[in-house]
Amino acid sequence: MLLRYESSFDPGQLNALIQFFLDLEATGINFVLIFMGLGAIIYFHLFLESKLIPSGLAIWGLITYFTMFFLGFVNLLFPNIPETVSMFLFAPGTIFELVIGLWLLIKGVKTEE
């Protein structure tokens, strides 16, 4: 597809255009993190109040998605932060997603019999 437009742009313009769309994608991901974090904070607060999953998992979920929410804002305000900061903020979420997924598959939610 790019070959159709290759003759219209010189290599510097193509590189600038590619970098623009990569930056646009990163900004979009940050907005997704903000809204996903906000929604999941509400979701896990409801889990905590309803006691459908253990309270420790619900609190871990709140912490995880608060860090995602915070990371979205930090990346928008400071786009050149080191990658290690992003990885540090993503770490609780990665482990939590595996644990909560396995918990819901194996144990499920508590329901009244």
URLIN-V155304 format. One record per residue. N is the residue number from 1. PHI is phi in degrees with one decimal (* if undefined). OMEGA is omega in whole degrees, -180 to 180 (none if undefined). Layout:
BEGIN
n->N phi->PHI omega->OMEGA
n->N phi->PHI omega->OMEGA
END
This chain:
BEGIN
n->1 phi->* omega->-179
n->2 phi->-67.1 omega->-177
n->3 phi->-62.9 omega->178
n->4 phi->-63.2 omega->-175
n->5 phi->-101.3 omega->-175
n->6 phi->-59.6 omega->-179
n->7 phi->-76.4 omega->-178
n->8 phi->-81.9 omega->-176
n->9 phi->-124.8 omega->172
n->10 phi->-84.4 omega->-175
n->11 phi->-57.3 omega->178
n->12 phi->-64.7 omega->178
n->13 phi->-67.5 omega->178
n->14 phi->-62.6 omega->179
n->15 phi->-63.4 omega->178
n->16 phi->-64.8 omega->179
n->17 phi->-66.7 omega->178
n->18 phi->-63.4 omega->179
n->19 phi->-63.9 omega->177
n->20 phi->-60.0 omega->-179
n->21 phi->-71.3 omega->174
n->22 phi->-66.7 omega->177
n->23 phi->-65.0 omega->178
n->24 phi->-64.4 omega->177
n->25 phi->-64.0 omega->180
n->26 phi->-61.8 omega->178
n->27 phi->-65.0 omega->178
n->28 phi->-62.3 omega->178
n->29 phi->-63.4 omega->179
n->30 phi->-65.4 omega->176
n->31 phi->-66.2 omega->176
n->32 phi->-62.1 omega->179
n->33 phi->-60.4 omega->-180
n->34 phi->-63.9 omega->-177
n->35 phi->-72.8 omega->176
n->36 phi->-65.2 omega->179
n->37 phi->-62.4 omega->180
n->38 phi->-62.2 omega->179
n->39 phi->-64.3 omega->-179
n->40 phi->-71.7 omega->175
n->41 phi->-61.4 omega->177
n->42 phi->-63.8 omega->-179
n->43 phi->-60.1 omega->-178
n->44 phi->-76.0 omega->171
n->45 phi->-65.0 omega->177
n->46 phi->-65.4 omega->175
n->47 phi->-60.8 omega->-180
n->48 phi->-64.9 omega->-179
n->49 phi->-69.5 omega->-176
n->50 phi->-83.9 omega->180
n->51 phi->60.7 omega->178
n->52 phi->-75.3 omega->174
n->53 phi->-125.9 omega->179
n->54 phi->-56.7 omega->-176
n->55 phi->-62.4 omega->177
n->56 phi->-62.4 omega->177
n->57 phi->-67.8 omega->180
n->58 phi->-65.9 omega->178
n->59 phi->-67.2 omega->177
n->60 phi->-60.5 omega->177
n->61 phi->-64.1 omega->177
n->62 phi->-61.2 omega->179
n->63 phi->-64.0 omega->-179
n->64 phi->-58.7 omega->-175
n->65 phi->-78.5 omega->171
n->66 phi->-67.1 omega->177
n->67 phi->-65.6 omega->177
n->68 phi->-65.2 omega->178
n->69 phi->-59.4 omega->179
n->70 phi->-63.0 omega->-180
n->71 phi->-62.4 omega->177
n->72 phi->-59.4 omega->178
n->73 phi->-66.7 omega->-179
n->74 phi->-61.7 omega->180
n->75 phi->-66.6 omega->177
n->76 phi->-73.7 omega->-178
n->77 phi->-77.6 omega->-179
n->78 phi->-128.9 omega->-173
n->79 phi->-67.0 omega->-177
n->80 phi->-106.5 omega->178
n->81 phi->-69.5 omega->180
n->82 phi->-61.6 omega->-179
n->83 phi->-63.6 omega->-179
n->84 phi->-65.6 omega->177
n->85 phi->-66.1 omega->178
n->86 phi->-62.2 omega->180
n->87 phi->-64.3 omega->178
n->88 phi->-63.1 omega->180
n->89 phi->-77.2 omega->178
n->90 phi->-81.7 omega->-174
n->91 phi->-56.7 omega->180
n->92 phi->-61.6 omega->-179
n->93 phi->-68.8 omega->-180
n->94 phi->-63.3 omega->-179
n->95 phi->-67.4 omega->-179
n->96 phi->-62.6 omega->-179
n->97 phi->-59.9 omega->177
n->98 phi->-67.6 omega->-177
n->99 phi->-66.3 omega->-177
n->100 phi->-68.5 omega->177
n->101 phi->-63.6 omega->178
n->102 phi->-66.1 omega->179
n->103 phi->-59.4 omega->-178
n->104 phi->-68.8 omega->177
n->105 phi->-70.8 omega->-174
n->106 phi->-86.5 omega->-176
n->107 phi->-93.1 omega->-176
n->108 phi->76.8 omega->179
n->109 phi->-101.6 omega->178
n->110 phi->-75.2 omega->174
n->111 phi->-125.6 omega->178
n->112 phi->-76.2 omega->-179
n->113 phi->-97.0 omega->none
END
